[in-house]
Amino acid sequence: MNRHRLSWFAVLVSGAVVFTAGALAQGRGPVNNDISSDTDKSAFDKHDFSGLWARNPQAYKMAPCPECRDKALAPGYGFFGDIPPRTAEGEKKFNANHPSRGYELNSKEANEHPEVDFGMRRAIIPSKGNDPEGRCEPLGLMRLIAFSGGGATMQMVQRPDIIIQRFEWTWDNREIWMDGRKLPNVDDYLPRYNGYSVGHWDGDTLVVDTVNFNDRTWLSSGSAAPHTDKLHVIERYRRPDLGHIEVEITLEDPGAFTKPHTFKRQHTLDQGWEIHEYVCNDLVLDLTRK
């Protein structure tokens, strides 16, 4: 398969599709590495998040951004850090999720890291796991926003009345309504993988509220952290300089967590890339063709 070089590739194990990490690159356009440099003092609009943003700029031959990367506690990607304490319902859903990333269950590595949440120390072979990603199902909002694998980008397309986020990994998108509407009554809309989002400005900070999730996604691949349809996500986006955006994310889910959980992410501006088409099922077919 020479049409693409992919950050993640599929292999077949006991009839199941498995995704593992590699290096992402698919052919770049003209590169301007200086745009994301900390030394670039060009004027910028703190209310403009338009552009392509990467969690792992080194995958695009740009300068490293150590603060953009998560300190991974175990192999995997997405939601890292402390796992919120779970309710009884959350514990039931947690035990029903069987990840194939993280430390292998009962392995030497898992036993050597008792400080790591058990969710990241229980990986099994992918053919016996039930990660929705392995079935080419949508990742859900948190795994898209917090993606920290090979570096797949997030594009923000901004208008006064709406902001569109486009995600290269799984080729998904999300709308943030900026026209003053309120969050809808959850009974008025079918539950969604990425929820229903409305935003407003608080000074130079974009505040986004999202509700109306279904409960079919995981918060991460490493821990298989669950959530329920009661999940409420609050994101606070800032652009502290020309080449970076920061987002603080708070998860509230009385169905799954006993208390809210807040964490931060940072992205680097990439002006030398464009989002490429990615279709999960088509990828699997490509990899099995001779």
KOLFILO-10216 format. One record per atom (N, C-alpha, C): z, y, x; residue in three letters. Coordinates in steps of 0.2 Angstrom, whole numbers, padded with zeros to 4 digits, always signed. Example, Ala and Ser with C-alpha at 12.3 -4.5 7.8 and 13.67 -1.06 7.14 Angstrom:
<sites>
+0039-0028+0066ALA+0039-0022+0062ALA+0039-0016+0066ALA+0035-0011+0064SER+0036-0005+0068SER+0039+0000+0064SER
</sites>
This chain:
<sites>
+0000-0006+0004MET+0000+0000+0000MET+0000+0006+0004MET-0006+0009+0006ASN-0006+0014+0011ASN-0007+0021+0007ASN-0007+0021+0000ARG-0008+0028-0003ARG-0001+0032-0003ARG+0004+0029-0002HIS+0011+0032-0002HIS+0015+0030+0004HIS+0019+0034+0006ARG+0025+0032+0010ARG+0031+0034+0006ARG+0035+0029+0004LEU+0040+0030-0001LEU+0047+0030+0001LEU+0052+0034-0002SER+0059+0034+0000SER+0062+0028-0002SER+0059+0025-0007TRP+0063+0019-0010TRP+0057+0014-0011TRP+0058+0008-0009PHE+0053+0003-0011PHE+0056-0003-0015PHE+0051-0006-0018ALA+0054-0012-0023ALA+0052-0018-0019ALA+0056-0023-0020VAL+0055-0030-0018VAL+0057-0034-0024VAL+0054-0040-0024LEU+0056-0045-0029LEU+0061-0050-0027LEU+0067-0050-0030VAL+0072-0055-0028VAL+0074-0059-0034VAL+0073-0066-0034SER+0074-0070-0040SER+0071-0067-0046SER+0066-0064-0046GLY+0062-0061-0052GLY+0065-0055-0054GLY+0069-0051-0050ALA+0072-0045-0052ALA+0069-0040-0047ALA+0069-0034-0050VAL+0066-0028-0046VAL+0072-0025-0042VAL+0072-0024-0035VAL+0077-0021-0032VAL+0074-0015-0028VAL+0078-0010-0028PHE+0076-0004-0024PHE+0081-0003-0018PHE+0078-0002-0012THR+0082+0000-0006THR+0080+0006-0003THR+0084+0009+0001ALA+0082+0015+0004ALA+0078+0015+0010ALA+0074+0020+0011GLY+0069+0020+0017GLY+0068+0028+0018GLY+0063+0030+0021ALA+0061+0037+0022ALA+0056+0039+0018ALA+0057+0045+0015LEU+0052+0048+0010LEU+0047+0053+0014LEU+0041+0052+0012ALA+0036+0057+0014ALA+0029+0054+0011ALA+0026+0059+0008GLN+0019+0057+0004GLN+0014+0062+0006GLN+0014+0065+0012GLY+0008+0069+0014GLY+0010+0076+0011GLY+0011+0081+0016ARG+0014+0087+0015ARG+0008+0093+0015ARG+0010+0098+0011GLY+0005+0104+0012GLY+0007+0108+0018GLY+0005+0114+0018PRO+0007+0118+0024PRO+0015+0119+0024PRO+0018+0119+0030VAL+0025+0119+0030VAL+0027+0126+0033VAL+0032+0129+0030ASN+0035+0135+0033ASN+0043+0133+0034ASN+0044+0130+0039ASN+0051+0128+0041ASN+0056+0134+0041ASN+0054+0140+0042ASP+0058+0146+0043ASP+0061+0148+0037ASP+0058+0146+0031ILE+0060+0149+0025ILE+0067+0147+0023ILE+0069+0141+0026SER+0076+0138+0024SER+0081+0140+0030SER+0079+0143+0035SER+0083+0144+0040SER+0089+0149+0039SER+0095+0148+0041ASP+0100+0152+0040ASP+0099+0159+0043ASP+0094+0159+0048THR+0093+0166+0051THR+0088+0170+0047THR+0085+0167+0042ASP+0080+0171+0038ASP+0084+0176+0034ASP+0083+0182+0035LYS+0087+0187+0031LYS+0082+0191+0026LYS+0077+0188+0024SER+0072+0191+0019SER+0075+0192+0012SER+0073+0197+0009ALA+0076+0198+0002ALA+0075+0193-0003ALA+0079+0192-0007PHE+0078+0187-0012PHE+0082+0189-0019PHE+0081+0186-0024ASP+0084+0187-0031ASP+0089+0182-0032ASP+0095+0184-0033LYS+0100+0179-0034LYS+0100+0175-0041LYS+0096+0178-0045HIS+0095+0176-0052HIS+0088+0171-0052HIS+0085+0170-0047ASP+0079+0167-0047ASP+0080+0160-0043ASP+0079+0155-0046PHE+0080+0148-0043PHE+0073+0144-0043PHE+0068+0148-0044SER+0061+0145-0044SER+0060+0142-0037SER+0057+0136-0037GLY+0055+0133-0031GLY+0057+0126-0031GLY+0056+0123-0025LEU+0057+0116-0024LEU+0063+0115-0019LEU+0068+0111-0021TRP+0074+0110-0018TRP+0075+0103-0016TRP+0078+0102-0010ALA+0079+0095-0007ALA+0086+0094-0005ALA+0089+0088-0006ARG+0095+0087-0004ARG+0095+0084+0004ARG+0089+0082+0006ASN+0089+0079+0013ASN+0083+0082+0016ASN+0083+0088+0018PRO+0077+0092+0021PRO+0074+0088+0027PRO+0078+0084+0031GLN+0075+0081+0036GLN+0070+0076+0035GLN+0070+0073+0028ALA+0065+0069+0026ALA+0058+0073+0026ALA+0058+0079+0026TYR+0052+0083+0025TYR+0051+0087+0031TYR+0053+0085+0037LYS+0052+0088+0044LYS+0055+0095+0044LYS+0060+0096+0040MET+0064+0103+0040MET+0070+0102+0044MET+0073+0108+0046ALA+0079+0108+0049ALA+0085+0104+0045ALA+0089+0101+0049PRO+0095+0097+0045PRO+0099+0102+0041PRO+0102+0099+0036CYS+0107+0103+0031CYS+0113+0098+0030CYS+0117+0098+0035PRO+0123+0094+0035PRO+0127+0095+0028PRO+0128+0101+0026GLU+0132+0102+0020GLU+0128+0100+0014GLU+0122+0098+0014CYS+0118+0096+0008CYS+0119+0089+0007CYS+0121+0085+0012ARG+0122+0078+0012ARG+0129+0076+0010ARG+0130+0071+0006ASP+0136+0068+0004ASP+0139+0064+0010ASP+0146+0064+0010LYS+0149+0060+0015LYS+0150+0053+0011LYS+0145+0049+0012ALA+0145+0043+0008ALA+0150+0038+0010ALA+0154+0036+0005LEU+0160+0032+0006LEU+0157+0024+0007LEU+0152+0023+0004ALA+0149+0016+0004ALA+0141+0017+0003ALA+0137+0012+0005PRO+0130+0012+0004PRO+0129+0013-0003PRO+0124+0018-0005GLY+0122+0020-0011GLY+0119+0027-0012GLY+0119+0030-0017TYR+0117+0037-0018TYR+0119+0039-0025TYR+0119+0046-0026GLY+0121+0049-0032GLY+0128+0052-0032GLY+0132+0049-0036PHE+0139+0052-0037PHE+0144+0049-0032PHE+0146+0053-0027PHE+0151+0051-0022PHE+0157+0055-0023PHE+0162+0053-0019GLY+0169+0056-0019GLY+0173+0052-0024GLY+0179+0055-0025ASP+0184+0052-0029ASP+0181+0050-0036ASP+0183+0044-0038ILE+0181+0042-0045ILE+0186+0044-0050ILE+0184+0047-0056PRO+0189+0049-0060PRO+0193+0043-0063PRO+0200+0044-0064PRO+0204+0039-0067PRO+0201+0037-0074PRO+0200+0031-0076ARG+0197+0028-0082ARG+0202+0027-0088ARG+0199+0028-0094THR+0203+0026-0100THR+0202+0019-0101THR+0205+0016-0106ALA+0204+0009-0107ALA+0197+0008-0109ALA+0193+0012-0113GLU+0186+0011-0114GLU+0182+0012-0108GLU+0184+0017-0104GLY+0180+0018-0098GLY+0181+0012-0093GLY+0187+0009-0093GLU+0188+0003-0089GLU+0184-0003-0091GLU+0183-0004-0098LYS+0179-0009-0101LYS+0172-0008-0099LYS+0169-0002-0099LYS+0162-0001-0098LYS+0161-0002-0090LYS+0166+0000-0086PHE+0166-0001-0079PHE+0165-0008-0077PHE+0169-0012-0080ASN+0169-0019-0079ASN+0162-0023-0081ASN+0159-0019-0086ALA+0153-0022-0088ALA+0147-0020-0084ALA+0148-0015-0079ASN+0142-0013-0075ASN+0143-0017-0068ASN+0137-0019-0066HIS+0137-0024-0060HIS+0132-0021-0055HIS+0134-0017-0051PRO+0130-0013-0046PRO+0127-0018-0040PRO+0122-0016-0037SER+0119-0020-0031SER+0119-0015-0025SER+0122-0009-0026ARG+0123-0005-0020ARG+0131-0004-0019ARG+0132-0002-0013GLY+0139-0002-0011GLY+0141-0008-0006GLY+0147-0009-0004TYR+0149-0015+0000TYR+0149-0021-0004TYR+0146-0026-0001GLU+0146-0033-0005GLU+0152-0035-0007GLU+0153-0038-0013LEU+0159-0040-0016LEU+0162-0045-0011LEU+0169-0044-0009ASN+0172-0049-0005ASN+0170-0050+0002ASN+0165-0045+0004SER+0163-0045+0011SER+0168-0043+0016SER+0166-0044+0022LYS+0171-0041+0028LYS+0171-0033+0027LYS+0165-0030+0026GLU+0165-0023+0026GLU+0169-0020+0020GLU+0169-0024+0014ALA+0172-0022+0008ALA+0180-0022+0010ALA+0182-0028+0013ASN+0189-0029+0014ASN+0192-0024+0020ASN+0187-0021+0024GLU+0189-0017+0029GLU+0190-0010+0026GLU+0188-0008+0020HIS+0189-0002+0018HIS+0192-0001+0011HIS+0199-0003+0011PRO+0203-0003+0005PRO+0204+0004+0002PRO+0203+0009+0006GLU+0203+0016+0004GLU+0198+0018-0001GLU+0192+0014-0001VAL+0186+0016-0005VAL+0187+0013-0012VAL+0186+0016-0017ASP+0187+0014-0024ASP+0183+0007-0025ASP+0186+0003-0028PHE+0184-0004-0029PHE+0177-0004-0032PHE+0175+0002-0036GLY+0168+0002-0039GLY+0163+0002-0033GLY+0165+0004-0027MET+0160+0004-0022MET+0161-0002-0017MET+0165-0007-0019ARG+0166-0013-0015ARG+0165-0019-0019ARG+0160-0019-0024ARG+0159-0025-0028ARG+0151-0026-0029ARG+0147-0024-0024ALA+0140-0025-0025ALA+0138-0033-0025ALA+0133-0034-0029ILE+0131-0041-0030ILE+0123-0041-0029ILE+0120-0047-0028ILE+0113-0047-0027ILE+0110-0044-0033ILE+0104-0040-0032PRO+0101-0036-0037PRO+0099-0041-0043PRO+0097-0047-0042SER+0095-0051-0047SER+0100-0053-0052SER+0106-0052-0050LYS+0112-0053-0055LYS+0115-0047-0057LYS+0113-0041-0055GLY+0115-0034-0057GLY+0112-0032-0063GLY+0115-0026-0066ASN+0112-0023-0072ASN+0111-0016-0071ASN+0109-0013-0065ASP+0108-0006-0064ASP+0102-0004-0068ASP+0102+0001-0073PRO+0097+0003-0077PRO+0090+0004-0073PRO+0092+0007-0067GLU+0086+0009-0062GLU+0082+0003-0061GLU+0085-0003-0060GLY+0081-0009-0058GLY+0077-0011-0064GLY+0078-0009-0070ARG+0073-0010-0076ARG+0069-0005-0077ARG+0068+0000-0073CYS+0064+0006-0073CYS+0066+0010-0079CYS+0072+0010-0081GLU+0075+0015-0086GLU+0077+0022-0083GLU+0077+0027-0087PRO+0079+0033-0084PRO+0086+0033-0081PRO+0086+0037-0075LEU+0092+0037-0071LEU+0098+0041-0075LEU+0096+0046-0079GLY+0102+0050-0082GLY+0103+0056-0077GLY+0106+0061-0081LEU+0106+0068-0077LEU+0110+0068-0071LEU+0116+0065-0071MET+0120+0065-0065MET+0117+0062-0059MET+0113+0056-0059ARG+0110+0053-0054ARG+0104+0057-0051ARG+0101+0061-0056LEU+0096+0065-0054LEU+0098+0071-0050LEU+0103+0075-0053ILE+0106+0081-0050ILE+0109+0079-0043ILE+0113+0074-0043ALA+0117+0072-0037ALA+0113+0067-0032ALA+0106+0066-0033PHE+0102+0062-0029PHE+0103+0064-0021PHE+0105+0059-0017SER+0106+0060-0010SER+0103+0054-0006SER+0098+0051-0008GLY+0095+0046-0005GLY+0090+0048+0000GLY+0083+0046-0001GLY+0078+0048+0004GLY+0076+0055+0004GLY+0078+0059-0001GLY+0077+0066-0001GLY+0073+0068-0006GLY+0071+0064-0012ALA+0067+0066-0017ALA+0069+0073-0020ALA+0064+0077-0021THR+0065+0084-0022THR+0067+0086-0030THR+0069+0092-0031MET+0070+0094-0038MET+0067+0101-0038MET+0062+0102-0043GLN+0059+0108-0044GLN+0062+0112-0050GLN+0063+0118-0049MET+0065+0123-0054MET+0060+0128-0056MET+0058+0127-0063VAL+0053+0132-0065VAL+0056+0136-0070VAL+0056+0143-0069GLN+0061+0147-0072GLN+0057+0153-0076GLN+0059+0153-0083ARG+0056+0159-0087ARG+0063+0162-0090ARG+0062+0168-0093PRO+0068+0171-0096PRO+0071+0167-0102PRO+0067+0163-0105ASP+0070+0159-0111ASP+0071+0152-0110ASP+0069+0149-0104ILE+0070+0142-0102ILE+0069+0141-0095ILE+0073+0136-0092ILE+0072+0134-0086ILE+0071+0126-0086ILE+0066+0124-0083ILE+0064+0117-0082ILE+0066+0114-0075ILE+0069+0109-0075GLN+0070+0105-0069GLN+0066+0099-0069GLN+0062+0098-0064ARG+0058+0092-0063ARG+0060+0088-0057ARG+0061+0082-0058PHE+0064+0078-0053PHE+0059+0073-0050PHE+0058+0073-0044GLU+0052+0068-0041GLU+0054+0061-0042GLU+0060+0059-0040TRP+0063+0052-0041TRP+0063+0051-0048TRP+0059+0046-0050THR+0058+0044-0057THR+0054+0049-0061THR+0051+0054-0058TRP+0047+0059-0062TRP+0049+0061-0068TRP+0056+0063-0069ASP+0059+0065-0075ASP+0059+0073-0075ASP+0062+0075-0081ASN+0063+0082-0082ASN+0068+0084-0086ASN+0071+0090-0086ARG+0076+0092-0090ARG+0075+0100-0092ARG+0077+0101-0099GLU+0076+0108-0101GLU+0083+0112-0101GLU+0083+0118-0099ILE+0090+0122-0100ILE+0088+0128-0104ILE+0090+0128-0110TRP+0088+0134-0114TRP+0092+0140-0113TRP+0088+0146-0112MET+0092+0152-0109MET+0091+0158-0115MET+0089+0156-0121ASP+0087+0161-0126ASP+0093+0162-0130ASP+0099+0161-0128GLY+0105+0163-0132GLY+0107+0158-0137GLY+0104+0152-0138ARG+0106+0147-0143ARG+0112+0144-0141ARG+0116+0141-0146LYS+0122+0138-0145LYS+0121+0130-0144LYS+0126+0127-0141LEU+0125+0120-0141LEU+0125+0117-0148LEU+0120+0112-0149PRO+0119+0110-0156PRO+0125+0105-0158PRO+0126+0104-0164ASN+0130+0099-0167ASN+0127+0092-0165ASN+0131+0088-0162VAL+0128+0082-0159VAL+0125+0077-0164VAL+0128+0078-0171ASP+0125+0074-0176ASP+0118+0076-0178ASP+0116+0082-0176ASP+0109+0085-0178ASP+0103+0082-0173ASP+0105+0079-0168TYR+0100+0077-0163TYR+0102+0069-0161TYR+0096+0066-0159LEU+0097+0059-0156LEU+0100+0060-0149LEU+0105+0055-0147PRO+0107+0056-0141PRO+0102+0055-0135PRO+0102+0058-0130ARG+0097+0059-0125ARG+0100+0056-0118ARG+0095+0054-0114TYR+0097+0052-0107TYR+0100+0058-0103TYR+0097+0064-0104ASN+0099+0070-0100ASN+0102+0075-0104ASN+0104+0073-0110GLY+0108+0077-0114GLY+0104+0083-0117GLY+0107+0088-0120TYR+0105+0094-0123TYR+0108+0100-0119TYR+0104+0104-0116SER+0107+0109-0111SER+0106+0117-0113SER+0111+0121-0113VAL+0110+0128-0114VAL+0113+0131-0108VAL+0110+0137-0106GLY+0113+0141-0100GLY+0114+0148-0102GLY+0118+0151-0098HIS+0119+0159-0098HIS+0121+0161-0091HIS+0120+0168-0090TRP+0122+0170-0083TRP+0129+0173-0084TRP+0133+0171-0079ASP+0140+0174-0078ASP+0140+0178-0071ASP+0138+0184-0071GLY+0136+0188-0065GLY+0130+0185-0061GLY+0131+0183-0055ASP+0126+0179-0051ASP+0126+0172-0052ASP+0130+0169-0056THR+0130+0162-0057THR+0127+0160-0064THR+0123+0155-0063LEU+0120+0151-0069LEU+0125+0146-0072LEU+0127+0147-0078VAL+0132+0142-0081VAL+0128+0138-0086VAL+0128+0131-0085VAL+0124+0127-0089VAL+0129+0122-0093VAL+0129+0121-0099ASP+0133+0117-0103ASP+0128+0111-0106ASP+0130+0105-0105THR+0126+0100-0108THR+0130+0095-0112THR+0128+0093-0118VAL+0131+0088-0122VAL+0126+0083-0125VAL+0128+0079-0129ASN+0123+0075-0133ASN+0120+0070-0129ASN+0124+0066-0124PHE+0121+0061-0120PHE+0121+0054-0124PHE+0117+0050-0122ASN+0118+0043-0124ASN+0123+0040-0119ASN+0125+0034-0120ASP+0129+0031-0115ASP+0126+0025-0111ASP+0119+0026-0110ARG+0115+0020-0107ARG+0114+0021-0099ARG+0117+0027-0096THR+0116+0028-0089THR+0122+0027-0085THR+0122+0027-0079TRP+0127+0027-0074TRP+0128+0034-0071TRP+0134+0035-0069LEU+0135+0042-0065LEU+0132+0041-0058LEU+0132+0035-0055SER+0130+0033-0048SER+0128+0026-0048SER+0124+0025-0042SER+0122+0018-0041SER+0127+0014-0037SER+0131+0018-0033GLY+0136+0015-0028GLY+0142+0012-0032GLY+0145+0016-0036SER+0151+0014-0040SER+0149+0011-0047SER+0143+0013-0049ALA+0142+0011-0056ALA+0147+0014-0061ALA+0149+0020-0059ALA+0154+0024-0064ALA+0151+0025-0071ALA+0154+0023-0076PRO+0152+0024-0083PRO+0153+0030-0086PRO+0150+0032-0091HIS+0152+0037-0096HIS+0151+0035-0103HIS+0153+0039-0108THR+0152+0038-0115THR+0148+0043-0118THR+0146+0043-0124ASP+0142+0048-0127ASP+0146+0055-0129ASP+0153+0055-0126LYS+0157+0061-0127LYS+0156+0065-0121LYS+0152+0063-0116LEU+0152+0066-0110LEU+0149+0074-0111LEU+0153+0078-0107HIS+0151+0085-0107HIS+0151+0087-0100HIS+0145+0090-0098VAL+0144+0092-0091VAL+0143+0100-0091VAL+0147+0103-0086ILE+0146+0110-0085ILE+0144+0111-0078ILE+0138+0114-0077GLU+0136+0116-0070GLU+0136+0123-0069GLU+0138+0125-0063ARG+0138+0132-0061ARG+0133+0133-0054ARG+0127+0136-0055TYR+0123+0136-0050TYR+0123+0143-0047TYR+0123+0143-0040ARG+0123+0150-0036ARG+0118+0149-0031ARG+0115+0155-0029ARG+0110+0156-0023ARG+0113+0160-0018ARG+0117+0157-0014PRO+0121+0162-0009PRO+0116+0165-0004PRO+0111+0162-0002ASP+0106+0165+0003ASP+0099+0163+0001ASP+0094+0165+0004LEU+0087+0163+0003LEU+0086+0156+0002LEU+0088+0152+0007GLY+0086+0145+0008GLY+0090+0140+0004GLY+0095+0142+0000HIS+0100+0137-0002HIS+0102+0138-0010HIS+0103+0133-0013ILE+0107+0134-0020ILE+0113+0129-0020ILE+0118+0131-0023GLU+0124+0127-0023GLU+0125+0126-0031GLU+0128+0120-0032VAL+0130+0119-0039VAL+0137+0115-0039VAL+0141+0118-0043GLU+0147+0115-0044GLU+0147+0111-0051GLU+0149+0105-0051ILE+0148+0101-0057ILE+0155+0098-0060ILE+0156+0099-0066THR+0162+0097-0069THR+0160+0092-0075THR+0163+0086-0074LEU+0162+0081-0079LEU+0168+0080-0084LEU+0167+0081-0090GLU+0173+0080-0095GLU+0170+0074-0100GLU+0174+0069-0100ASP+0173+0063-0105ASP+0179+0060-0107ASP+0182+0062-0112PRO+0188+0059-0115PRO+0187+0052-0117PRO+0181+0049-0118GLY+0180+0042-0119GLY+0181+0038-0113GLY+0179+0041-0107ALA+0179+0037-0101ALA+0184+0039-0096ALA+0186+0045-0095PHE+0190+0048-0090PHE+0197+0050-0093PHE+0202+0050-0089THR+0208+0053-0092THR+0209+0060-0090THR+0205+0063-0086LYS+0205+0070-0084LYS+0198+0072-0082LYS+0196+0078-0082PRO+0190+0081-0079PRO+0189+0080-0072PRO+0183+0080-0070HIS+0182+0079-0062HIS+0176+0084-0060HIS+0178+0087-0055THR+0173+0092-0052THR+0171+0091-0045THR+0165+0092-0043PHE+0162+0091-0037PHE+0156+0095-0036PHE+0154+0096-0029LYS+0149+0101-0028LYS+0143+0098-0024LYS+0137+0101-0025ARG+0131+0099-0021ARG+0128+0105-0019ARG+0124+0104-0014GLN+0119+0109-0011GLN+0112+0107-0010GLN+0108+0111-0011HIS+0101+0110-0010HIS+0097+0115-0005HIS+0092+0113-0002THR+0088+0117+0003THR+0081+0119+0000THR+0079+0125+0001LEU+0073+0127-0002LEU+0067+0123+0003LEU+0062+0120+0000ASP+0057+0117+0003ASP+0050+0120+0001ASP+0047+0124+0005GLN+0040+0127+0003GLN+0034+0124+0005GLN+0035+0118+0009GLY+0030+0114+0011GLY+0029+0107+0008GLY+0030+0107+0001TRP+0030+0101-0002TRP+0028+0102-0009TRP+0025+0097-0013GLU+0024+0097-0020GLU+0026+0091-0023GLU+0029+0091-0029ILE+0031+0085-0032ILE+0025+0080-0033ILE+0026+0074-0032HIS+0020+0069-0032HIS+0022+0064-0038HIS+0017+0062-0041GLU+0018+0057-0047GLU+0022+0051-0045GLU+0026+0049-0049TYR+0030+0043-0048TYR+0031+0039-0054TYR+0028+0033-0055VAL+0029+0029-0061VAL+0032+0022-0059VAL+0038+0021-0061CYS+0042+0015-0059CYS+0038+0008-0060CYS+0035+0007-0066ASN+0032+0001-0067ASN+0025+0000-0063ASN+0022+0006-0062ASP+0016+0006-0058ASP+0017+0004-0050ASP+0023+0007-0048LEU+0025+0006-0041LEU+0026-0002-0040LEU+0029-0005-0045VAL+0031-0012-0044VAL+0024-0016-0044VAL+0019-0014-0048LEU+0013-0017-0048LEU+0009-0016-0042LEU+0010-0010-0039ASP+0006-0009-0032ASP+0009-0014-0027ASP+0016-0015-0027LEU+0019-0018-0022LEU+0017-0026-0022LEU+0015-0028-0028THR+0014-0035-0029THR+0006-0037-0029THR+0002-0031-0028ARG-0005-0033-0027ARG-0007-0034-0020ARG-0012-0038-0019LYS-0014-0040-0012LYS-0020-0035-0010LYS
</sites>
